[in-house]
Amino acid sequence: QVQLVESGGGLVQPGGSLRLSCAASGSIFRINAMGWYIQAPGKQRELVAFITSDGSTNYADSVKGRFTISRDNAKNTVYLQMNSLKPEDTAVYYCNAHILRGALEIRYTDYWGKGTLVTVSS
């Protein structure tokens, strides 16, 4: 079994910062891309940022210059540093990872965390 566990969400004032973490554990042979997605009430899940195993990154236009994604491969952990937060950043943030569970697997499987709520409000 593989688990992704997010942490670091909470309530923050506009202009503030939060750092999200997501640790993958369990039967893991290799992790390819890891990323963060948001899902606001009544909307579809959308990509915020992802990072590949070699450190290449990609961001949604709405967060460029404000959010930074990083990862610690030794800890199977991905981070999202969120600065200059806006009320429209309020959402549940989900961690995603493409994982091979064993050396004999040939296709990566998508795994998701349960989400952490970020609320930006004064």
Order of alpha helices (4+ residues) and beta strands (2+ residues): beta-beta-beta-beta-beta-beta-beta-beta-beta-beta-beta
